[in-house]
Amino acid sequence: MTVAADAIERFISRWQAAGGSERANYQLFIGELTELLGLPRPDPARDDTRDNAYVFERRVRFRHGDDRPNCTMTP
């Protein structure tokens, strides 16, 4: 798929003017970027985290070498 140059320019112009915090805008930015690129948008998160392969705020667990939990974070 080829993305029209005018669509790319509109996207860049829109987001160059964005202020505010990254956390306030990142989901909207990613949604519009995936649309521009012709990709699927991330899925809604589910209770069973095994189903959350392509979602915002995916849980990440870090473990020590002895399998003790270190921390849990959501990016």
Residue pairs with C-beta under 8 A, 6 or more apart in sequence:
1 38
3 36
3 37
3 38
7 36
8 36
11 32
11 33
11 36
14 32
15 29
15 32
18 25
18 29
27 56
30 41
30 42
30 56
31 41
31 42
34 40
34 41
34 42
35 41
40 54
42 54
42 55
42 56
43 52
43 53
43 54
43 55
44 55
45 52
45 55
45 56
45 57
45 58
46 52
46 55
49 58
49 59
52 58
52 59
57 74
57 75
58 74
58 75
59 72
59 73
59 74
60 72
60 73
60 74
60 75
61 69
61 70
61 71
61 72
62 69
62 70
62 71
62 72
62 73
63 69
63 70
64 70
